[in-house]
Amino acid sequence: MAQIFDTWWSIIRDGLNHINPIQGLIIGLLVGWAATSIIGVVFGAFAASAIYIVIDLLKPVIFDHKTFHLPVFDTAFWHFFFALYFAFLVIIALVSIIRNVIESIRG
């Protein structure tokens, strides 16, 4: 069991080192505010991860006038994607829970 946890933790840790926190927080807050159910949180985390990657791919094209390149779908990319997914899953779930609590207090 510890071997499985260590493997998953190494995948998440490798990906977390490359996440831009401001960009991730903005996307997470926006998608978290829109998520209204558990299914919305799960699919929202997937969509937020894809949006994050698309923004990362388009930033050099728009601001630096470089050519567009698709990412290389190797092990490092998937480690980064899974780390993004889990980070967004936590952010979106927290925002959704806080929003639901505030809405229930307000009536």
C-alpha positions as CSV (number, residue, x, y, z in Angstrom):
1,M,0.0,0.0,0.0
2,A,2.8,2.4,0.8
3,Q,4.4,1.7,-2.6
4,I,1.2,2.8,-4.4
5,F,1.0,6.0,-2.3
6,D,4.6,6.8,-2.9
7,T,4.1,6.3,-6.7
8,W,1.1,8.6,-6.8
9,W,2.8,11.2,-4.6
10,S,5.8,11.3,-6.9
11,I,3.5,11.9,-9.9
12,I,1.7,14.7,-8.2
13,R,4.9,16.3,-6.7
14,D,6.6,16.3,-10.2
15,G,3.6,18.1,-11.7
16,L,3.0,20.6,-8.9
17,N,6.4,22.1,-9.4
18,H,5.4,23.5,-12.8
19,I,2.0,25.0,-12.0
20,N,1.6,28.8,-12.1
21,P,-0.2,29.5,-8.9
22,I,-1.9,32.7,-9.9
23,Q,-3.2,31.3,-13.2
24,G,-4.3,28.1,-11.4
25,L,-6.1,30.0,-8.6
26,I,-8.0,32.2,-11.0
27,I,-9.2,29.2,-13.1
28,G,-10.0,27.2,-10.0
29,L,-12.0,30.0,-8.5
30,L,-14.0,30.6,-11.7
31,V,-14.8,26.9,-12.3
32,G,-15.4,26.3,-8.6
33,W,-18.0,29.1,-8.5
34,A,-19.8,27.5,-11.4
35,A,-19.7,23.9,-10.0
36,T,-23.0,23.1,-8.3
37,S,-22.7,19.3,-7.6
38,I,-20.1,16.6,-7.1
39,I,-20.3,15.7,-10.8
40,G,-19.7,19.4,-11.6
41,V,-16.6,19.4,-9.4
42,V,-15.1,16.2,-11.0
43,F,-15.7,17.3,-14.5
44,G,-14.9,20.9,-13.7
45,A,-11.4,19.9,-12.5
46,F,-10.9,18.0,-15.8
47,A,-12.1,21.1,-17.8
48,A,-10.0,23.4,-15.7
49,S,-6.9,21.3,-16.3
50,A,-7.5,21.4,-20.1
51,I,-8.2,25.2,-20.0
52,Y,-4.9,25.7,-18.0
53,I,-2.9,23.7,-20.6
54,V,-4.6,25.6,-23.5
55,I,-3.8,28.9,-21.9
56,D,-0.2,27.8,-21.4
57,L,0.0,26.8,-25.1
58,L,-1.5,30.1,-26.4
59,K,0.4,32.6,-24.2
60,P,3.6,32.5,-26.2
61,V,1.6,32.6,-29.5
62,I,-0.4,35.7,-28.4
63,F,2.2,37.7,-26.4
64,D,5.5,36.7,-28.0
65,H,4.3,36.0,-31.6
66,K,5.8,32.5,-31.6
67,T,4.6,29.6,-33.6
68,F,2.0,27.3,-32.0
69,H,3.3,23.9,-30.9
70,L,1.2,21.0,-29.5
71,P,2.5,19.5,-26.3
72,V,4.5,16.3,-26.3
73,F,2.2,13.7,-24.7
74,D,5.0,11.9,-22.7
75,T,5.2,10.8,-19.1
76,A,6.1,14.3,-17.9
77,F,3.0,15.8,-19.6
78,W,0.7,13.2,-17.9
79,H,2.3,13.8,-14.5
80,F,1.7,17.5,-15.0
81,F,-1.9,16.9,-16.1
82,F,-2.7,14.6,-13.2
83,A,-1.2,17.1,-10.7
84,L,-3.3,19.9,-12.3
85,Y,-6.4,17.7,-12.0
86,F,-5.9,16.9,-8.3
87,A,-5.0,20.6,-7.5
88,F,-8.1,21.8,-9.3
89,L,-10.2,19.1,-7.7
90,V,-9.2,20.4,-4.3
91,I,-9.6,24.1,-5.2
92,I,-13.0,23.6,-7.0
93,A,-14.3,21.4,-4.2
94,L,-13.4,24.0,-1.5
95,V,-14.9,26.9,-3.5
96,S,-18.1,24.9,-4.2
97,I,-18.5,23.9,-0.5
98,I,-17.9,27.5,0.6
99,R,-20.4,28.8,-1.9
100,N,-23.0,26.2,-0.9
101,V,-22.6,27.1,2.8
102,I,-22.9,30.8,2.1
103,E,-26.0,30.2,0.0
104,S,-27.6,28.0,2.7
105,I,-26.9,30.7,5.3
106,R,-28.5,33.4,3.2
107,G,-31.5,31.3,2.6
